[in-house]
């Protein structure tokens, strides 16, 4: 099997800047031939620099139309930590290039049939969010490409300890926000389960921006909504927190 170049790697390192428990977002050059996959499929990855005999399966999270094959890999073992370390070394200019990756796949997974439903509810948490992102990529590509589908509404529940993990989905979020048709079909339910430490400036800014923007939005929304209830507002396509409709 042929090795492929890592085009980009974004690493959320541990508190000491190392690879332990790091999250690595890899974008690998797509094989030019015989590479056809659907949402939720996975591939086996090999890092020859570490061991030519060791293979690990990971869900592909990129869309079928993307130019790269994307993965999110948690640094929870020797192999994944070695991969994160080599990518960090390249970013810190301790080596001249990214390590090469060998891929075997793609292989089918049960999530590939999820798009046949009328209403899709997907729940993802932690590193298990990778099939969830793959499914999101598939649904966005399908609806954006005007494919015939029975899918009418999509709800994504994303549960994470840290808000910065939402950045792994920023490519899909941007496509949905910029398309009015997609905005009417996609509903995101984002849940943070861990209270950020008081000295975490990015987390504080995130919470503060959401809080202040919510106050502004609600003050503008309520006079326009009047006495309308949730059922009256539904057909209009407005997507607002349900608590606004019940006086919370």
C-alpha positions as CSV (number, residue, x, y, z in Angstrom):
1,X,0.0,0.0,0.0
2,X,1.2,3.5,-0.9
3,X,1.9,6.2,1.7
4,X,0.1,9.5,1.5
5,X,1.1,13.0,2.6
6,X,-0.5,14.8,5.5
7,X,-1.8,18.1,4.0
8,X,-2.7,19.7,7.4
9,X,-2.7,18.8,11.0
10,X,-4.4,20.7,13.8
11,X,-3.5,19.5,17.3
12,X,-5.1,20.4,20.6
13,X,-2.2,19.5,22.8
14,X,-2.4,18.6,26.5
15,X,-1.9,21.2,29.2
16,X,1.9,20.8,28.9
17,X,1.8,21.2,25.1
18,X,2.4,17.4,24.6
19,X,0.7,14.5,22.9
20,X,-1.0,12.8,25.9
21,X,-4.8,13.0,25.5
22,X,-4.2,15.4,22.5
23,X,-6.8,15.6,19.8
24,X,-5.3,15.5,16.3
25,X,-7.3,16.7,13.2
26,X,-5.7,15.2,10.2
27,X,-6.2,16.1,6.5
28,X,-4.6,13.6,4.2
29,X,-4.2,13.7,0.5
30,X,-7.0,11.8,-1.1
31,X,-5.9,8.7,-3.2
32,X,-6.3,9.6,-6.9
33,X,-7.8,6.2,-7.8
34,X,-10.2,3.6,-6.4
35,X,-11.3,5.8,-3.5
36,X,-15.1,5.9,-3.1
37,X,-16.7,6.3,0.2
38,X,-20.0,7.3,1.9
39,X,-20.7,9.0,5.3
40,X,-19.7,7.0,8.3
41,X,-17.1,4.8,6.5
42,X,-13.8,4.2,8.2
43,X,-10.2,3.4,7.1
44,X,-7.2,1.7,8.7
45,X,-4.2,3.9,9.2
46,X,-0.6,3.0,9.5
47,X,2.3,5.1,10.6
48,X,5.4,3.5,9.0
49,X,7.8,5.6,11.1
50,X,6.4,4.1,14.2
51,X,5.6,0.5,13.1
52,X,4.9,-0.9,9.6
53,X,2.8,-3.7,11.2
54,X,0.5,-1.7,13.4
55,X,-2.9,-0.6,11.9
56,X,-5.7,1.3,13.6
57,X,-9.3,2.0,12.4
58,X,-10.6,5.6,12.3
59,X,-13.9,7.1,11.0
60,X,-13.6,9.3,7.9
61,X,-15.1,12.7,8.7
62,X,-14.6,14.5,5.4
63,X,-17.3,14.9,2.8
64,X,-17.4,12.9,-0.4
65,X,-16.7,16.0,-2.5
66,X,-13.7,17.1,-0.4
67,X,-10.1,17.0,-1.7
68,X,-8.7,15.5,1.5
69,X,-9.5,12.5,3.7
70,X,-10.0,13.8,7.2
71,X,-9.8,12.1,10.6
72,X,-9.9,13.1,14.3
73,X,-7.6,11.0,16.5
74,X,-7.4,11.1,20.3
75,X,-4.0,10.6,21.9
76,X,-5.1,7.8,24.2
77,X,-2.4,5.2,23.3
78,X,1.2,4.9,22.2
79,X,0.4,4.9,18.5
80,X,-1.9,7.9,18.5
81,X,0.4,9.8,20.9
82,X,3.4,9.1,18.6
83,X,1.4,10.5,15.6
84,X,0.5,13.6,17.6
85,X,4.1,14.0,18.7
86,X,5.5,13.8,15.2
87,X,3.0,16.4,14.0
88,X,3.8,18.7,16.9
89,X,7.5,18.3,16.1
90,X,6.9,19.5,12.5
91,X,4.9,22.5,13.7
92,X,7.6,23.3,16.2
93,X,10.2,23.1,13.4
94,X,11.9,20.0,14.9
95,X,11.5,18.0,11.7
96,X,11.3,19.0,8.0
97,X,7.9,17.5,7.2
98,X,4.8,15.6,8.4
99,X,5.1,11.8,8.7
100,X,3.6,9.8,5.9
101,X,0.4,7.8,6.5
102,X,-0.6,4.6,4.8
103,X,-4.4,4.0,4.4
104,X,-6.4,0.8,3.9
105,X,-10.1,1.3,3.1
106,X,-12.6,2.7,3.1
107,X,-14.9,0.2,4.8
108,X,-18.7,0.5,5.4
109,X,-20.3,1.2,8.7
110,X,-24.0,1.1,9.9
111,X,-24.3,4.9,9.9
112,X,-24.3,4.9,6.1
113,X,-28.0,4.1,6.0
114,X,-29.0,7.0,8.4
115,X,-29.8,9.4,5.6
116,X,-32.8,7.3,4.6
117,X,-34.9,8.6,7.5
118,X,-37.4,11.5,7.4
119,X,-36.2,13.0,10.7
120,X,-32.6,12.3,11.7
121,X,-31.4,12.7,15.3
122,X,-27.7,12.2,15.8
123,X,-25.9,12.3,19.1
124,X,-22.1,12.6,19.4
125,X,-19.8,13.0,22.5
126,X,-16.1,13.1,23.0
127,X,-13.9,11.4,20.4
128,X,-17.0,9.4,19.5
129,X,-18.1,12.5,17.6
130,X,-16.1,11.3,14.5
131,X,-19.0,9.2,12.9
132,X,-21.3,12.1,13.8
133,X,-19.1,14.6,11.8
134,X,-18.9,12.1,8.9
135,X,-22.7,11.9,8.9
136,X,-23.0,15.7,9.0
137,X,-20.7,16.0,6.0
138,X,-22.8,13.5,4.1
139,X,-26.1,15.2,4.9
140,X,-24.7,18.7,4.0
141,X,-23.3,17.5,0.7
142,X,-26.5,15.6,-0.1
143,X,-28.8,18.6,0.6
144,X,-26.5,21.2,-0.9
145,X,-26.3,19.1,-4.1
146,X,-30.1,18.8,-4.4
147,X,-30.0,15.0,-4.2
148,X,-33.4,13.3,-4.0
149,X,-33.9,12.3,-0.3
150,X,-36.7,11.6,2.2
151,X,-34.7,13.5,4.8
152,X,-36.7,16.6,6.0
153,X,-35.2,17.6,9.3
154,X,-31.8,17.0,11.0
155,X,-31.0,17.4,14.7
156,X,-27.4,17.1,15.9
157,X,-26.8,16.8,19.6
158,X,-23.1,17.5,20.3
159,X,-21.9,16.9,23.9
160,X,-18.3,17.9,24.8
161,X,-16.3,19.0,27.8
162,X,-14.5,21.9,26.0
163,X,-16.0,24.5,23.6
164,X,-12.9,24.5,21.4
165,X,-13.8,21.0,20.1
166,X,-16.7,22.6,18.2
167,X,-14.0,24.1,15.9
168,X,-13.6,20.6,14.4
169,X,-17.1,21.2,12.8
170,X,-16.5,24.7,11.7
171,X,-16.3,23.8,8.0
172,X,-19.8,22.2,8.1
173,X,-21.2,25.0,10.3
174,X,-20.0,27.6,7.8
175,X,-21.7,25.9,4.8
176,X,-25.0,25.5,6.7
177,X,-25.0,29.1,7.9
178,X,-24.4,30.5,4.4
179,X,-27.2,28.5,2.8
180,X,-30.8,29.5,3.7
181,X,-32.2,26.1,2.7
182,X,-29.8,24.2,5.0
183,X,-30.5,26.6,7.9
184,X,-34.2,25.6,7.7
185,X,-33.4,21.9,8.0
186,X,-30.5,21.7,10.5
187,X,-30.9,22.2,14.2
188,X,-27.8,22.1,16.5
189,X,-28.0,21.3,20.2
190,X,-24.6,22.0,21.7
191,X,-23.9,21.0,25.3
192,X,-20.9,21.8,27.4
193,X,-20.5,19.4,30.4
194,X,-17.5,20.7,32.1
195,X,-17.2,24.0,33.9
196,X,-14.2,25.9,32.5
197,X,-11.5,27.0,35.0
198,X,-11.6,30.6,36.0
199,X,-8.2,31.3,34.4
200,X,-9.3,30.0,30.9
201,X,-9.7,33.2,28.9
202,X,-11.0,31.7,25.7
203,X,-13.8,29.8,27.5
204,X,-14.7,32.9,29.5
205,X,-14.9,35.0,26.3
206,X,-17.1,32.4,24.6
207,X,-19.6,32.2,27.5
208,X,-19.7,36.0,27.8
209,X,-20.3,36.5,24.1
210,X,-23.1,34.0,24.0
211,X,-24.7,35.6,27.1
212,X,-24.5,39.1,25.8
213,X,-25.7,38.2,22.3
214,X,-28.6,36.2,23.8
215,X,-29.8,39.3,25.7
216,X,-29.6,41.5,22.6
217,X,-31.4,38.8,20.4
218,X,-34.1,38.2,22.9
219,X,-34.9,41.9,23.4
220,X,-35.2,42.3,19.6
221,X,-37.2,39.0,19.2
222,X,-39.9,39.4,21.9
223,X,-41.6,42.6,20.5
224,X,-41.8,41.0,17.1
225,X,-43.1,37.7,18.3
226,X,-45.9,39.3,20.4
227,X,-48.3,36.6,21.6
228,X,-47.3,34.0,19.1
229,X,-46.4,30.6,20.5
230,X,-43.9,27.9,19.4
231,X,-46.4,26.3,16.9
232,X,-47.2,29.6,15.3
233,X,-43.5,30.4,14.9
234,X,-42.5,27.0,13.5
235,X,-43.6,27.4,9.9
236,X,-41.7,30.8,9.7
237,X,-38.4,29.1,9.9
238,X,-37.3,31.1,12.9
239,X,-34.8,29.1,15.0
240,X,-34.6,30.5,18.6
241,X,-34.2,29.0,22.1
242,X,-37.5,27.4,23.2
243,X,-37.2,29.1,26.6
244,X,-37.7,32.5,24.9
245,X,-41.3,31.4,24.0
246,X,-42.1,30.4,27.6
247,X,-40.9,33.5,29.5
248,X,-37.7,32.0,30.9
